[in-house]
Amino acid sequence: MGLLFQGALRRPMLQVALDFTDLKPAIEIALKVIEAGADIVEIGTPLVKTWGIQALREIKKIVRENLTLADLKTVDAVLLEFTPYASEGANAVTILGIVDDDVIKDAYDMCKSLEIDLVVDMMYVSNPVERAFRLASYGINIVNLHIGVDVQRKRGVSAKQLLKEVEELAESDIIVSIAGGIKPEDAGHFVRSGARIIVIGSAITKSPDPYKATKIALEKIREVQV
């Protein structure tokens, strides 16, 4: 159990996803959301793919007590992908839930040895609840219910469509992370349904005032008594 899991057990947390391809604005936004009190700073997949480990290094310089997650969306070669990020101070990494069970089990064991958290991203998993419970039998304790940005745009759906799944999983010991078009003012809805990590990307990072947007999300999360 790493710091991400421990923190989410204590209280619901806000994770801000830095989905940029340019490092400079990512750092600028990171400074603002950290100052506003965001709990977790995510090195988003586009940032990981364009800047790699350098993005984590630069963000780690400014995170203070905040946690960092590298959204690697790993599907293979877990040792090669996870180890550099763990060694540079990432508190958590992600793997896709569509990956074979054996690979996910190996990834979980590796993360335990590296003393970081593994988050299983359920994007494109047809039955995320069933899959999550299966993976929980192997020790997986954090899953991310996630509607990807392309699906949001093409089908006009968002994470609100996953509230039922959040409620089902929240009845177990699994920490539920939720992502997909969430707006700061709606963050409390997901906490009420049982989510422990609320992931917000562009609604904060592309806001005219990312600091204020982060504050609003945190206010909505904190006002829910859980």
Buried (B, 14 or more C-beta within 10 A) or exposed (E): EBBBBEBBEEEBBBBBBBBBEEBEEBBEBBBBBBBBBBBBBBBBBBBBEBBBBEBBEBBBEEBEEBBBBBBBBBEEEBEEBBEEBBEBBBBBBBBBBBBEEEBBBBBBBBBBEBEBBBBBBBBEBEEBBEBBBBBBEEEBBBBBBBBBBEBBEEEEBBBBBBBEBBBBBBEBEBBBBBBBBBBBEBBBBBBBBBBBBBBBBEBBBEBEEBBBBBBBBBBBBBEBEE
